[in-house]
């Protein structure tokens, strides 16, 4: 199981790269000044057996986060281990933001009726559409542009539009035999009309033609509409992760 988790964690780091990455043993410290997303600003422990000098290493991480003006945040996957989790519990750290990693084999997925869609080449156009469908502040444009520009695997930028109005957007990162879906969003007034489903199927068709054999994604555990959509497509849970912050953060 841990080998499977490591595979998806590594794919996630490549698909959604932080601006600065530091290693403290097997703790991966990811920081991004231009974007506040927790995934881009967190400590990611990757070995349950790496438990030496925990408090000292937390202090080093805290100083890095202070320098970036970010709250110290740990992202706790099954790779974090029980020893570290117990240490944070005893210190009163808060737990929040549980998310689910899901996967879907592409071999038998019916994609014949899916739209043949070419990803956008205009990053600026895509970012504008993504910010709108996700209801995000325009101040995030530079940071999102930096993140997308730093993606090393092939990234397909997909947008479903009605004229100049964006209906749904997503990023499909083709990385070997994996197709990762990120920033999946549908414009609020256009929800429950099948736009998200159609765009996902188009992106997966594009990825499968390039050799992807499995799709995967991360979704917040409390996002019932998204979980319903992904479940109807055949996605199944692989593992969960959550975030931790010290008291008062």
Secondary structure as GFF3:
##gff-version 3
##sequence-region A 1 249
A	DSSP	alpha_helix	2	15	.	.	.	ID=ss1
A	DSSP	beta_strand	20	24	.	.	.	ID=ss2
A	DSSP	beta_strand	27	31	.	.	.	ID=ss3
A	DSSP	three_ten_helix	38	40	.	.	.	ID=ss4
A	DSSP	beta_strand	42	45	.	.	.	ID=ss5
A	DSSP	alpha_helix	54	68	.	.	.	ID=ss6
A	DSSP	beta_strand	74	76	.	.	.	ID=ss7
A	DSSP	alpha_helix	82	90	.	.	.	ID=ss8
A	DSSP	beta_strand	94	105	.	.	.	ID=ss9
A	DSSP	alpha_helix	123	133	.	.	.	ID=ss10
A	DSSP	three_ten_helix	138	140	.	.	.	ID=ss11
A	DSSP	alpha_helix	141	150	.	.	.	ID=ss12
A	DSSP	beta_strand	154	162	.	.	.	ID=ss13
A	DSSP	beta_strand	165	175	.	.	.	ID=ss14
A	DSSP	beta_strand	178	186	.	.	.	ID=ss15
A	DSSP	three_ten_helix	188	190	.	.	.	ID=ss16
A	DSSP	alpha_helix	195	209	.	.	.	ID=ss17
A	DSSP	beta_strand	214	220	.	.	.	ID=ss18
A	DSSP	alpha_helix	224	233	.	.	.	ID=ss19
A	DSSP	beta_strand	236	245	.	.	.	ID=ss20
###
